[in-house]
Amino acid sequence: MTPRRRRPAILLRLALVLAVVAGVVLTALGPATVTGLLPYFTIQSNVAVGVLAGYAAWCALRDRPEPPSALKGAMTLYITITGTVYHLVLANPASPFAMAQPDRQPGEWWGNQFLHTVVPLLAFADWALFDRRGRLPPRHAAWWLAFPVAYLGFALVRGLVVDRYPYPFLDAGRLGYGGVTVSAVGFAVAFWLLGLLFVGVDRLLARAGRSGSAQSPPAAPTDLPAPVRPASREPTGSG
């Protein structure tokens, strides 16, 4: 990363870390407890993105290699899933899986906005502006499904133990395992397509960067030696 890009990258990543911390703390100050928040995909994806952003900020500060693009793309995809599912599915009254939105205190309201809106936007901005381009093959879109699938297994096993499910579309007690399977397959396809979109955006940005570099004129050299002038001959007179 060039020195000119390093400072804004560090500032953006620190803002991302602060947004994650603020979101978790403000949400935990409400009725929910920290242990009660941990089973949610929202919290897990936010914490993962915050840790990665902190590490990436340290890498930029120390001029170290950036985190692997596959890992950065995966974390950005997961936090994008968090924001997208919340706004389009859980907080959308037209959705069949809409959750009742309680009357939140100002602190809890801001915590909810940090976790579901601010952090996803900052994470996507960091990925789009400062990640290395052209390193994401299409197969990554399938590999990135590993964590959501593992989370599905965790949520179902936990639901058997405590008889509570974090999200309506994973509620096996209400939907049955057949209904959960149908919703899980639908979400998996949507997440895979979203991952492919990330790969496509990465390629477009890489192509735009290469074309921009090719069209920019070379800088005029500033350290050329001064032209050598021929020595003038003075007439020699006889005295």
PEPE-V603674 format. One record per pair of residues at least 24 apart in sequence whose C-alpha atoms are under 10 Angstrom apart, sorted by the first residue. I is the first residue (numbers start at 1). J is the second residue. Records with the same first field share a line. If there is no record, write none. Layout:
I: J / J
//
This chain:
1: 59 / 60 / 63 / 64 / 65 / 66 / 130 / 131 / 132
2: 60 / 63
3: 60 / 61 / 63
5: 60 / 129 / 130
6: 57 / 59 / 60 / 61 / 62 / 63 / 130
7: 57 / 60 / 61
8: 60 / 126 / 129 / 130
9: 53 / 56 / 57 / 60 / 61 / 125 / 126 / 129 / 130 / 131
10: 53 / 54 / 56 / 57 / 58 / 59 / 60 / 61 / 126 / 130
11: 57
12: 53 / 57 / 122 / 123 / 125 / 126 / 130
13: 49 / 50 / 52 / 53 / 54 / 55 / 56 / 57 / 58 / 60 / 122 / 123 / 125 / 126
14: 50 / 53 / 54 / 55 / 56 / 57 / 58
15: 50 / 53 / 54 / 118 / 119 / 122 / 123
16: 46 / 49 / 50 / 51 / 52 / 53 / 54 / 57 / 114 / 118 / 119 / 120 / 121 / 122 / 123 / 126
17: 46 / 47 / 49 / 50 / 51 / 52 / 53 / 54 / 55 / 57 / 119 / 122 / 123
18: 50 / 54 / 114 / 119
19: 46 / 50 / 111 / 113 / 114 / 115 / 118 / 119 / 120 / 122
20: 45 / 46 / 47 / 48 / 49 / 50 / 51 / 53 / 111 / 114 / 115 / 118 / 119 / 120
21: 46 / 47 / 50 / 111 / 114 / 115
22: 107 / 110 / 111 / 112 / 114 / 115
23: 107 / 108 / 109 / 110 / 111 / 112 / 113 / 114 / 115 / 116 / 118 / 119
24: 108 / 111 / 112 / 114 / 115
25: 107 / 108 / 111
26: 105 / 106 / 107 / 108 / 109 / 110 / 111 / 112 / 114 / 115
27: 104 / 105 / 107 / 108 / 109 / 110 / 111 / 112 / 113 / 114 / 115
28: 107 / 108 / 111
29: 105 / 107 / 108 / 111
30: 104 / 105 / 106 / 107 / 108 / 109 / 111
31: 104 / 108
32: 108
36: 166
37: 166
39: 151 / 154 / 155 / 158 / 165 / 166
40: 151 / 155 / 165 / 166 / 167
41: 78 / 79 / 81 / 82 / 148 / 151 / 152 / 155 / 166 / 167
42: 78 / 79 / 81 / 82 / 83 / 85 / 86 / 112 / 115 / 116
43: 79 / 82 / 115 / 116
44: 78 / 79 / 82 / 151
45: 75 / 76 / 77 / 78 / 79 / 80 / 81 / 82 / 115 / 120 / 147
46: 75 / 76 / 78 / 79 / 82 / 114 / 115 / 116 / 119 / 120 / 123
47: 79 / 115
48: 75 / 76 / 78 / 79
49: 74 / 75 / 76 / 78 / 79 / 119 / 120 / 123
50: 75 / 119 / 123
53: 123 / 126
66: 130 / 131 / 132
67: 131 / 132
68: 131 / 132 / 135
69: 127 / 131 / 132 / 133 / 134 / 135 / 136
70: 135 / 136 / 137 / 140 / 141 / 143 / 144
71: 140 / 144
72: 123 / 124 / 126 / 127 / 131 / 132
73: 123 / 124 / 127 / 128 / 131 / 135 / 136 / 140 / 141 / 144 / 195 / 198 / 199 / 202
74: 140 / 141 / 143 / 144 / 145 / 146 / 147 / 195 / 198
75: 123 / 124 / 127 / 144
76: 119 / 120 / 121 / 122 / 123 / 124 / 125 / 126 / 127 / 128 / 195 / 198
77: 120 / 123 / 124 / 127 / 141 / 144 / 145 / 191 / 192 / 194 / 195 / 197 / 198
78: 120 / 144 / 145 / 147 / 148 / 191 / 195
79: 115 / 116 / 117 / 119 / 120 / 121 / 123 / 124
80: 116 / 117 / 119 / 120 / 121 / 123 / 124 / 191 / 194
81: 116 / 120 / 148 / 187 / 190 / 191 / 194 / 195
82: 115 / 116 / 117 / 119 / 120
83: 113 / 115 / 116 / 117 / 118 / 119 / 120 / 121
84: 116 / 117 / 120
85: 116 / 187
86: 115 / 116 / 117
87: 116 / 117
89: 168 / 169
90: 167 / 168 / 169
96: 168 / 169
97: 167 / 168 / 169 / 170
98: 167 / 168 / 169
99: 167 / 168
127: 198 / 202
128: 198 / 201 / 202 / 205
129: 205
131: 202
132: 202 / 205 / 206
133: 199 / 201 / 202 / 203 / 204 / 205 / 206 / 207 / 209
134: 199 / 200 / 201 / 202 / 203 / 204 / 205 / 206 / 207 / 209
135: 199 / 202 / 203 / 206
136: 196 / 198 / 199 / 200 / 201 / 202 / 203
137: 196 / 199 / 200 / 202 / 203
138: 192 / 195 / 196 / 197 / 198 / 199 / 200
139: 192 / 195 / 196 / 199
140: 192 / 195 / 196 / 198 / 199
141: 191 / 192 / 193 / 194 / 195 / 196 / 197 / 198 / 199
142: 188 / 189 / 191 / 192 / 193 / 195 / 196
143: 192 / 195
144: 191 / 192 / 195
145: 188 / 189 / 191 / 192 / 195
148: 184 / 187 / 188 / 191
149: 184 / 185 / 188
152: 180 / 181 / 184
156: 180
//
